[in-house]
């Protein structure tokens, strides 16, 4: 099962060109849905206006080389390792889901375009990675749905409670990967009509997943790295997203600039404590 190309068996009743056309259509749906989401939420306009405001408030110029370094840091931290999650369980679940999804989608395209209907047998590694990606996606996704999501310290939502558009993305991911694995298994054991039913559910789930980008959180995957990079640039150029600088509250010069500090806190303000870091990072 794990080393067989599940799409190769479909050529008996589905043309490879139809499968390839379906993949292209899903890509178009993702692009169109993301553009519509940007237009509806005015995300691009927000980033552009926020960037111009930051440039006006900047205290120093950030060179192209420094921006490239910040971009690499963003990819390494926020994209590849999801370091923004302080909760380790949530972080591992997210990484399993993300890398599983990437493996699953990329190998699906490779199997369909290169090794379905071409007469060339796929190397065992490619379908193995396809199944591994689906398993990783299910592992991270179901861990989130049945353990993390229902945790009172996190969201405290019942596992059988569907929150509309907010859950559309994760349920689309889980159903696509689950039906894909079941279809591959029952096809390998020669289940016939039942495997065709599972394949139909697999296609339906994938269509909902990629066709609902405008209504789901799918487009969020593209916005989050851009927002993280812009924040790093804002901190580097001194604009700080219009937030105040970090001051030494016992500094006389700071007292002159902000007279209310000594008035309400004294000339040597006490340690105000750990604040949000006073409790373990159970929330996310």
ZADO-1210 file (C-alpha; in nm, 4 decimals, padded with zeros to 6 digits):
<atoms>
<atom x="00.0000" y="00.0000" z="00.0000" code="UNK" pos="1"/>
<atom x="00.2576" y="00.2571" z="00.1129" code="UNK" pos="2"/>
<atom x="00.4781" y="00.2188" z="-00.1941" code="UNK" pos="3"/>
<atom x="00.2013" y="00.2000" z="-00.4570" code="UNK" pos="4"/>
<atom x="00.0833" y="00.5008" z="-00.6563" code="UNK" pos="5"/>
<atom x="-00.2903" y="00.5165" z="-00.5723" code="UNK" pos="6"/>
<atom x="-00.3615" y="00.7403" z="-00.8711" code="UNK" pos="7"/>
<atom x="-00.2229" y="00.4930" z="-01.1257" code="UNK" pos="8"/>
<atom x="-00.5188" y="00.2568" z="-01.0726" code="UNK" pos="9"/>
<atom x="-00.7624" y="00.5348" z="-01.1623" code="UNK" pos="10"/>
<atom x="-00.6534" y="00.5439" z="-01.5271" code="UNK" pos="11"/>
<atom x="-00.8900" y="00.2508" z="-01.5912" code="UNK" pos="12"/>
<atom x="-01.1875" y="00.4895" z="-01.5721" code="UNK" pos="13"/>
<atom x="-01.0419" y="00.8422" z="-01.5388" code="UNK" pos="14"/>
<atom x="-00.8128" y="01.0002" z="-01.7968" code="UNK" pos="15"/>
<atom x="-00.4797" y="01.1328" z="-01.6615" code="UNK" pos="16"/>
<atom x="-00.5530" y="01.4649" z="-01.8349" code="UNK" pos="17"/>
<atom x="-00.8750" y="01.4934" z="-01.6299" code="UNK" pos="18"/>
<atom x="-00.6798" y="01.4368" z="-01.3070" code="UNK" pos="19"/>
<atom x="-00.4187" y="01.6918" z="-01.4119" code="UNK" pos="20"/>
<atom x="-00.6915" y="01.9384" z="-01.5066" code="UNK" pos="21"/>
<atom x="-00.8482" y="01.8931" z="-01.1634" code="UNK" pos="22"/>
<atom x="-00.5156" y="01.9778" z="-00.9933" code="UNK" pos="23"/>
<atom x="-00.4786" y="02.2904" z="-01.2072" code="UNK" pos="24"/>
<atom x="-00.8376" y="02.3891" z="-01.1251" code="UNK" pos="25"/>
<atom x="-00.7688" y="02.3544" z="-00.7499" code="UNK" pos="26"/>
<atom x="-00.4605" y="02.5773" z="-00.7864" code="UNK" pos="27"/>
<atom x="-00.6709" y="02.8384" z="-00.9655" code="UNK" pos="28"/>
<atom x="-00.9365" y="02.8186" z="-00.6908" code="UNK" pos="29"/>
<atom x="-00.6713" y="02.8818" z="-00.4248" code="UNK" pos="30"/>
<atom x="-00.5319" y="03.1825" z="-00.6142" code="UNK" pos="31"/>
<atom x="-00.8750" y="03.3309" z="-00.6843" code="UNK" pos="32"/>
<atom x="-00.9933" y="03.2658" z="-00.3278" code="UNK" pos="33"/>
<atom x="-00.6834" y="03.4299" z="-00.1806" code="UNK" pos="34"/>
<atom x="-00.7226" y="03.7360" z="-00.4048" code="UNK" pos="35"/>
<atom x="-01.0913" y="03.7679" z="-00.3139" code="UNK" pos="36"/>
<atom x="-01.0019" y="03.7319" z="00.0543" code="UNK" pos="37"/>
<atom x="-00.7420" y="04.0090" z="00.0196" code="UNK" pos="38"/>
<atom x="-00.9945" y="04.2332" z="-00.1531" code="UNK" pos="39"/>
<atom x="-01.2633" y="04.1634" z="00.1058" code="UNK" pos="40"/>
<atom x="-01.0401" y="04.2097" z="00.4120" code="UNK" pos="41"/>
<atom x="-00.8278" y="04.4767" z="00.2377" code="UNK" pos="42"/>
<atom x="-00.5179" y="04.2952" z="00.3625" code="UNK" pos="43"/>
<atom x="-00.2877" y="04.4269" z="00.0899" code="UNK" pos="44"/>
<atom x="-00.4096" y="04.7820" z="00.1497" code="UNK" pos="45"/>
<atom x="-00.3500" y="04.7432" z="00.5237" code="UNK" pos="46"/>
<atom x="00.0071" y="04.6186" z="00.4725" code="UNK" pos="47"/>
<atom x="00.0797" y="04.8996" z="00.2239" code="UNK" pos="48"/>
<atom x="-00.0596" y="05.1749" z="00.4459" code="UNK" pos="49"/>
<atom x="00.1061" y="05.0330" z="00.7556" code="UNK" pos="50"/>
<atom x="00.4385" y="05.0196" z="00.5724" code="UNK" pos="51"/>
<atom x="00.4103" y="05.3844" z="00.4629" code="UNK" pos="52"/>
<atom x="00.3201" y="05.4912" z="00.8180" code="UNK" pos="53"/>
<atom x="00.6214" y="05.3010" z="00.9509" code="UNK" pos="54"/>
<atom x="00.8514" y="05.4721" z="00.6998" code="UNK" pos="55"/>
<atom x="00.7380" y="05.8144" z="00.8250" code="UNK" pos="56"/>
<atom x="00.8068" y="05.7178" z="01.1862" code="UNK" pos="57"/>
<atom x="01.1352" y="05.5380" z="01.1141" code="UNK" pos="58"/>
<atom x="01.4448" y="05.6624" z="01.2966" code="UNK" pos="59"/>
<atom x="01.6924" y="05.4797" z="01.0723" code="UNK" pos="60"/>
<atom x="01.7107" y="05.3258" z="00.7266" code="UNK" pos="61"/>
<atom x="01.7137" y="04.9471" z="00.6978" code="UNK" pos="62"/>
<atom x="01.9465" y="04.8349" z="00.4204" code="UNK" pos="63"/>
<atom x="01.8521" y="04.5784" z="00.1601" code="UNK" pos="64"/>
<atom x="02.0988" y="04.3339" z="00.3122" code="UNK" pos="65"/>
<atom x="01.9448" y="04.3765" z="00.6577" code="UNK" pos="66"/>
<atom x="01.5947" y="04.3257" z="00.5126" code="UNK" pos="67"/>
<atom x="01.7164" y="04.0078" z="00.3426" code="UNK" pos="68"/>
<atom x="01.8488" y="03.8888" z="00.6799" code="UNK" pos="69"/>
<atom x="01.5142" y="03.9668" z="00.8436" code="UNK" pos="70"/>
<atom x="01.3348" y="03.7787" z="00.5657" code="UNK" pos="71"/>
<atom x="01.5563" y="03.4733" z="00.6238" code="UNK" pos="72"/>
<atom x="01.4926" y="03.5006" z="00.9978" code="UNK" pos="73"/>
<atom x="01.1180" y="03.5180" z="00.9343" code="UNK" pos="74"/>
<atom x="01.1280" y="03.2069" z="00.7162" code="UNK" pos="75"/>
<atom x="01.3414" y="03.0211" z="00.9710" code="UNK" pos="76"/>
<atom x="01.1347" y="03.1173" z="01.2766" code="UNK" pos="77"/>
<atom x="00.7736" y="03.1925" z="01.1845" code="UNK" pos="78"/>
<atom x="00.7499" y="02.9661" z="00.8773" code="UNK" pos="79"/>
<atom x="00.9797" y="02.6654" z="00.9179" code="UNK" pos="80"/>
<atom x="00.9731" y="02.6220" z="01.2966" code="UNK" pos="81"/>
<atom x="00.6571" y="02.8153" z="01.4028" code="UNK" pos="82"/>
<atom x="00.8450" y="02.9749" z="01.6924" code="UNK" pos="83"/>
<atom x="00.5535" y="03.2118" z="01.7616" code="UNK" pos="84"/>
<atom x="00.3773" y="02.9256" z="01.9435" code="UNK" pos="85"/>
<atom x="00.4891" y="02.9226" z="02.3079" code="UNK" pos="86"/>
<atom x="00.2753" y="02.6183" z="02.3813" code="UNK" pos="87"/>
<atom x="00.4915" y="02.3225" z="02.2777" code="UNK" pos="88"/>
<atom x="00.1954" y="02.0896" z="02.2152" code="UNK" pos="89"/>
<atom x="00.0319" y="02.3441" z="01.9856" code="UNK" pos="90"/>
<atom x="00.3615" y="02.4060" z="01.8090" code="UNK" pos="91"/>
<atom x="00.4310" y="02.0350" z="01.7432" code="UNK" pos="92"/>
<atom x="00.0720" y="01.9804" z="01.6289" code="UNK" pos="93"/>
<atom x="00.0998" y="02.2762" z="01.3906" code="UNK" pos="94"/>
<atom x="00.4339" y="02.1588" z="01.2485" code="UNK" pos="95"/>
<atom x="00.3046" y="01.8047" z="01.1926" code="UNK" pos="96"/>
<atom x="-00.0028" y="01.9398" z="01.0151" code="UNK" pos="97"/>
<atom x="00.1913" y="02.1922" z="00.8077" code="UNK" pos="98"/>
<atom x="00.4703" y="01.9624" z="00.6888" code="UNK" pos="99"/>
<atom x="00.2254" y="01.6773" z="00.6389" code="UNK" pos="100"/>
<atom x="00.0090" y="01.9009" z="00.4207" code="UNK" pos="101"/>
<atom x="00.3074" y="02.0156" z="00.2134" code="UNK" pos="102"/>
<atom x="00.4292" y="01.6574" z="00.1622" code="UNK" pos="103"/>
<atom x="00.0799" y="01.5371" z="00.0759" code="UNK" pos="104"/>
<atom x="00.0087" y="01.8120" z="-00.1789" code="UNK" pos="105"/>
<atom x="00.3503" y="01.8146" z="-00.3481" code="UNK" pos="106"/>
<atom x="00.3679" y="01.4356" z="-00.3856" code="UNK" pos="107"/>
<atom x="00.0080" y="01.4269" z="-00.5122" code="UNK" pos="108"/>
<atom x="00.1063" y="01.6629" z="-00.7936" code="UNK" pos="109"/>
<atom x="00.4223" y="01.4609" z="-00.8677" code="UNK" pos="110"/>
<atom x="00.2352" y="01.1313" z="-00.8809" code="UNK" pos="111"/>
<atom x="-00.0436" y="01.2686" z="-01.1014" code="UNK" pos="112"/>
<atom x="00.1675" y="01.4650" z="-01.3501" code="UNK" pos="113"/>
<atom x="00.4742" y="01.2371" z="-01.3735" code="UNK" pos="114"/>
<atom x="00.3676" y="00.8827" z="-01.2946" code="UNK" pos="115"/>
<atom x="00.0008" y="00.8470" z="-01.3883" code="UNK" pos="116"/>
<atom x="-00.0765" y="00.7396" z="-01.7438" code="UNK" pos="117"/>
<atom x="00.2843" y="00.7888" z="-01.8520" code="UNK" pos="118"/>
<atom x="00.3774" y="00.4208" z="-01.8401" code="UNK" pos="119"/>
<atom x="00.6506" y="00.5001" z="-01.5872" code="UNK" pos="120"/>
<atom x="00.6244" y="00.3428" z="-01.2425" code="UNK" pos="121"/>
<atom x="00.6718" y="00.5863" z="-00.9566" code="UNK" pos="122"/>
<atom x="00.9773" y="00.5279" z="-00.7366" code="UNK" pos="123"/>
<atom x="00.8690" y="00.3731" z="-00.4062" code="UNK" pos="124"/>
<atom x="00.9851" y="00.6836" z="-00.2180" code="UNK" pos="125"/>
<atom x="00.7256" y="00.9162" z="-00.3769" code="UNK" pos="126"/>
<atom x="00.4075" y="00.7249" z="-00.2794" code="UNK" pos="127"/>
<atom x="00.5717" y="00.6509" z="00.0559" code="UNK" pos="128"/>
<atom x="00.6067" y="01.0247" z="00.1159" code="UNK" pos="129"/>
<atom x="00.2452" y="01.0736" z="-00.0009" code="UNK" pos="130"/>
<atom x="00.1190" y="00.8332" z="00.2640" code="UNK" pos="131"/>
<atom x="00.3596" y="00.9735" z="00.5251" code="UNK" pos="132"/>
<atom x="00.2367" y="01.3268" z="00.4565" code="UNK" pos="133"/>
<atom x="-00.1258" y="01.2190" z="00.4980" code="UNK" pos="134"/>
<atom x="-00.0421" y="01.0384" z="00.8246" code="UNK" pos="135"/>
<atom x="00.1464" y="01.3422" z="00.9597" code="UNK" pos="136"/>
<atom x="-00.1446" y="01.5669" z="00.8645" code="UNK" pos="137"/>
<atom x="-00.3911" y="01.3371" z="01.0403" code="UNK" pos="138"/>
<atom x="-00.1655" y="01.3050" z="01.3444" code="UNK" pos="139"/>
<atom x="-00.1241" y="01.6791" z="01.3937" code="UNK" pos="140"/>
<atom x="-00.4803" y="01.7647" z="01.2922" code="UNK" pos="141"/>
<atom x="-00.6582" y="01.5083" z="01.5090" code="UNK" pos="142"/>
<atom x="-00.4282" y="01.5917" z="01.8031" code="UNK" pos="143"/>
<atom x="-00.5398" y="01.9531" z="01.7698" code="UNK" pos="144"/>
<atom x="-00.9082" y="01.8665" z="01.7250" code="UNK" pos="145"/>
<atom x="-00.9494" y="01.6086" z="02.0026" code="UNK" pos="146"/>
<atom x="-00.6880" y="01.7239" z="02.2566" code="UNK" pos="147"/>
<atom x="-00.5720" y="02.0832" z="02.2186" code="UNK" pos="148"/>
<atom x="-00.8887" y="02.2448" z="02.0874" code="UNK" pos="149"/>
<atom x="-01.1046" y="02.0978" z="02.3641" code="UNK" pos="150"/>
<atom x="-00.8573" y="02.2047" z="02.6353" code="UNK" pos="151"/>
<atom x="-01.0206" y="02.4658" z="02.8607" code="UNK" pos="152"/>
<atom x="-00.6854" y="02.6462" z="02.8932" code="UNK" pos="153"/>
<atom x="-00.6846" y="02.6866" z="02.5156" code="UNK" pos="154"/>
<atom x="-01.0244" y="02.7131" z="02.3480" code="UNK" pos="155"/>
<atom x="-01.2408" y="02.4757" z="02.5508" code="UNK" pos="156"/>
<atom x="-01.4593" y="02.3808" z="02.2531" code="UNK" pos="157"/>
<atom x="-01.6308" y="02.0423" z="02.2446" code="UNK" pos="158"/>
<atom x="-01.4859" y="01.8048" z="01.9860" code="UNK" pos="159"/>
<atom x="-01.8264" y="01.7633" z="01.8188" code="UNK" pos="160"/>
<atom x="-01.8965" y="02.1367" z="01.8011" code="UNK" pos="161"/>
<atom x="-01.8493" y="02.2897" z="01.4560" code="UNK" pos="162"/>
<atom x="-01.7740" y="02.6623" z="01.4601" code="UNK" pos="163"/>
<atom x="-01.8627" y="02.7406" z="01.1000" code="UNK" pos="164"/>
<atom x="-01.5985" y="02.9093" z="00.8897" code="UNK" pos="165"/>
<atom x="-01.3385" y="02.8963" z="01.1670" code="UNK" pos="166"/>
<atom x="-01.3263" y="02.5152" z="01.1491" code="UNK" pos="167"/>
<atom x="-01.3748" y="02.4792" z="00.7731" code="UNK" pos="168"/>
<atom x="-01.0009" y="02.4697" z="00.6992" code="UNK" pos="169"/>
<atom x="-00.8963" y="02.2107" z="00.9582" code="UNK" pos="170"/>
<atom x="-01.1948" y="01.9863" z="00.8834" code="UNK" pos="171"/>
<atom x="-01.1202" y="02.0100" z="00.5109" code="UNK" pos="172"/>
<atom x="-00.7599" y="01.9077" z="00.5776" code="UNK" pos="173"/>
<atom x="-00.8567" y="01.6176" z="00.8015" code="UNK" pos="174"/>
<atom x="-01.1281" y="01.4798" z="00.5743" code="UNK" pos="175"/>
<atom x="-00.9061" y="01.5032" z="00.2641" code="UNK" pos="176"/>
<atom x="-00.6134" y="01.3220" z="00.4272" code="UNK" pos="177"/>
<atom x="-00.8360" y="01.0658" z="00.6006" code="UNK" pos="178"/>
<atom x="-01.0377" y="00.9711" z="00.2928" code="UNK" pos="179"/>
<atom x="-00.7160" y="00.9663" z="00.0891" code="UNK" pos="180"/>
<atom x="-00.5577" y="00.7118" z="00.3226" code="UNK" pos="181"/>
<atom x="-00.8736" y="00.4994" z="00.3421" code="UNK" pos="182"/>
<atom x="-00.9134" y="00.5054" z="-00.0359" code="UNK" pos="183"/>
<atom x="-00.5518" y="00.3968" z="-00.0850" code="UNK" pos="184"/>
<atom x="-00.5866" y="00.1120" z="00.1668" code="UNK" pos="185"/>
<atom x="-00.9133" y="-00.0298" z="00.0351" code="UNK" pos="186"/>
<atom x="-00.7933" y="00.0068" z="-00.3228" code="UNK" pos="187"/>
<atom x="-00.4811" y="-00.1941" z="-00.2336" code="UNK" pos="188"/>
<atom x="-00.6898" y="-00.4765" z="-00.0825" code="UNK" pos="189"/>
<atom x="-00.9227" y="-00.4807" z="-00.3843" code="UNK" pos="190"/>
<atom x="-01.2382" y="-00.3432" z="-00.2198" code="UNK" pos="191"/>
<atom x="-01.3764" y="-00.2365" z="-00.5592" code="UNK" pos="192"/>
<atom x="-01.6896" y="-00.0234" z="-00.5325" code="UNK" pos="193"/>
<atom x="-01.6175" y="00.0776" z="-00.1722" code="UNK" pos="194"/>
<atom x="-01.2768" y="00.2180" z="-00.2702" code="UNK" pos="195"/>
<atom x="-01.4460" y="00.4184" z="-00.5481" code="UNK" pos="196"/>
<atom x="-01.6854" y="00.5650" z="-00.2895" code="UNK" pos="197"/>
<atom x="-01.3906" y="00.6622" z="-00.0698" code="UNK" pos="198"/>
<atom x="-01.2170" y="00.8182" z="-00.3690" code="UNK" pos="199"/>
<atom x="-01.5303" y="01.0246" z="-00.4401" code="UNK" pos="200"/>
<atom x="-01.5312" y="01.1449" z="-00.0777" code="UNK" pos="201"/>
<atom x="-01.1587" y="01.2232" z="-00.1099" code="UNK" pos="202"/>
<atom x="-01.2229" y="01.4382" z="-00.4178" code="UNK" pos="203"/>
<atom x="-01.5228" y="01.6060" z="-00.2537" code="UNK" pos="204"/>
<atom x="-01.3193" y="01.6903" z="00.0579" code="UNK" pos="205"/>
<atom x="-01.0314" y="01.8293" z="-00.1500" code="UNK" pos="206"/>
<atom x="-01.2746" y="02.0394" z="-00.3532" code="UNK" pos="207"/>
<atom x="-01.4258" y="02.1850" z="-00.0352" code="UNK" pos="208"/>
<atom x="-01.0779" y="02.2495" z="00.1070" code="UNK" pos="209"/>
<atom x="-00.9408" y="02.4340" z="-00.1955" code="UNK" pos="210"/>
<atom x="-01.2701" y="02.5832" z="-00.3095" code="UNK" pos="211"/>
<atom x="-01.3521" y="02.7444" z="00.0263" code="UNK" pos="212"/>
<atom x="-01.0366" y="02.9575" z="00.0594" code="UNK" pos="213"/>
<atom x="-01.2445" y="03.2770" z="00.0560" code="UNK" pos="214"/>
<atom x="-01.4462" y="03.1601" z="00.3595" code="UNK" pos="215"/>
<atom x="-01.1832" y="02.9591" z="00.5508" code="UNK" pos="216"/>
<atom x="-00.8485" y="03.0318" z="00.7161" code="UNK" pos="217"/>
<atom x="-00.6504" y="02.8942" z="00.4214" code="UNK" pos="218"/>
<atom x="-00.5357" y="03.2391" z="00.3043" code="UNK" pos="219"/>
<atom x="-00.4045" y="03.3064" z="00.6552" code="UNK" pos="220"/>
<atom x="-00.1031" y="03.0889" z="00.5695" code="UNK" pos="221"/>
<atom x="00.0107" y="03.3501" z="00.3174" code="UNK" pos="222"/>
<atom x="-00.0586" y="03.6581" z="00.5328" code="UNK" pos="223"/>
<atom x="00.1133" y="03.5436" z="00.8525" code="UNK" pos="224"/>
<atom x="00.4741" y="03.5415" z="00.7176" code="UNK" pos="225"/>
<atom x="00.4199" y="03.8834" z="00.5539" code="UNK" pos="226"/>
<atom x="00.2918" y="04.0301" z="00.8811" code="UNK" pos="227"/>
<atom x="00.5816" y="03.8781" z="01.0769" code="UNK" pos="228"/>
<atom x="00.8369" y="04.0216" z="00.8314" code="UNK" pos="229"/>
<atom x="00.6781" y="04.3668" z="00.8420" code="UNK" pos="230"/>
<atom x="00.6871" y="04.3620" z="01.2216" code="UNK" pos="231"/>
<atom x="01.0591" y="04.2773" z="01.2222" code="UNK" pos="232"/>
<atom x="01.1314" y="04.5618" z="00.9791" code="UNK" pos="233"/>
<atom x="00.9291" y="04.8039" z="01.1947" code="UNK" pos="234"/>
<atom x="01.1342" y="04.7113" z="01.5013" code="UNK" pos="235"/>
<atom x="01.4592" y="04.7397" z="01.3067" code="UNK" pos="236"/>
<atom x="01.3902" y="05.0869" z="01.1587" code="UNK" pos="237"/>
<atom x="01.2750" y="05.2298" z="01.4938" code="UNK" pos="238"/>
<atom x="00.9118" y="05.2907" z="01.3959" code="UNK" pos="239"/>
<atom x="00.8102" y="05.0113" z="01.6389" code="UNK" pos="240"/>
<atom x="00.4561" y="04.9956" z="01.4951" code="UNK" pos="241"/>
<atom x="00.3795" y="05.3221" z="01.6763" code="UNK" pos="242"/>
<atom x="00.4550" y="05.1586" z="02.0127" code="UNK" pos="243"/>
<atom x="00.6626" y="05.3467" z="02.2745" code="UNK" pos="244"/>
<atom x="01.0309" y="05.2706" z="02.3200" code="UNK" pos="245"/>
<atom x="01.1614" y="05.0566" z="02.6050" code="UNK" pos="246"/>
<atom x="01.2683" y="05.2956" z="02.8799" code="UNK" pos="247"/>
<atom x="01.4547" y="05.2692" z="03.2074" code="UNK" pos="248"/>
<atom x="01.1867" y="05.4005" z="03.4418" code="UNK" pos="249"/>
<atom x="01.4469" y="05.5126" z="03.6972" code="UNK" pos="250"/>
<atom x="01.6329" y="05.7310" z="03.4428" code="UNK" pos="251"/>
<atom x="01.6028" y="06.1072" z="03.5300" code="UNK" pos="252"/>
<atom x="01.5853" y="06.1931" z="03.1599" code="UNK" pos="253"/>
<atom x="01.2860" y="05.9649" z="03.1211" code="UNK" pos="254"/>
<atom x="01.1270" y="06.1375" z="03.4232" code="UNK" pos="255"/>
<atom x="01.1658" y="06.4734" z="03.2539" code="UNK" pos="256"/>
<atom x="01.0026" y="06.3433" z="02.9404" code="UNK" pos="257"/>
<atom x="00.7241" y="06.1640" z="03.1255" code="UNK" pos="258"/>
<atom x="00.6548" y="06.3516" z="03.4546" code="UNK" pos="259"/>
<atom x="00.3724" y="06.1171" z="03.5470" code="UNK" pos="260"/>
<atom x="00.6203" y="05.8314" z="03.6105" code="UNK" pos="261"/>
<atom x="00.7730" y="05.9773" z="03.9319" code="UNK" pos="262"/>
<atom x="00.4346" y="06.1230" z="04.0249" code="UNK" pos="263"/>
<atom x="00.2589" y="05.7874" z="04.0316" code="UNK" pos="264"/>
<atom x="00.5458" y="05.5368" z="04.0662" code="UNK" pos="265"/>
<atom x="00.8208" y="05.7271" z="04.2485" code="UNK" pos="266"/>
<atom x="01.1757" y="05.8069" z="04.1359" code="UNK" pos="267"/>
<atom x="01.2802" y="05.4417" z="04.1557" code="UNK" pos="268"/>
<atom x="00.9813" y="05.2391" z="04.0319" code="UNK" pos="269"/>
<atom x="00.9626" y="04.8855" z="04.1742" code="UNK" pos="270"/>
<atom x="00.9915" y="04.5708" z="03.9679" code="UNK" pos="271"/>
<atom x="00.6422" y="04.5248" z="03.8272" code="UNK" pos="272"/>
<atom x="00.6795" y="04.1466" z="03.8031" code="UNK" pos="273"/>
<atom x="00.6758" y="03.9018" z="03.5142" code="UNK" pos="274"/>
<atom x="00.3382" y="04.0136" z="03.3793" code="UNK" pos="275"/>
<atom x="00.2143" y="03.7776" z="03.1104" code="UNK" pos="276"/>
<atom x="00.5148" y="03.5501" z="03.1699" code="UNK" pos="277"/>
<atom x="00.4067" y="03.4828" z="03.5279" code="UNK" pos="278"/>
<atom x="00.2194" y="03.1672" z="03.4243" code="UNK" pos="279"/>
<atom x="00.3213" y="02.8785" z="03.1956" code="UNK" pos="280"/>
<atom x="00.2439" y="02.9309" z="02.8237" code="UNK" pos="281"/>
<atom x="-00.0642" y="02.7068" z="02.8195" code="UNK" pos="282"/>
<atom x="-00.2593" y="02.9421" z="02.5940" code="UNK" pos="283"/>
<atom x="-00.1754" y="03.0168" z="02.2297" code="UNK" pos="284"/>
</atoms>
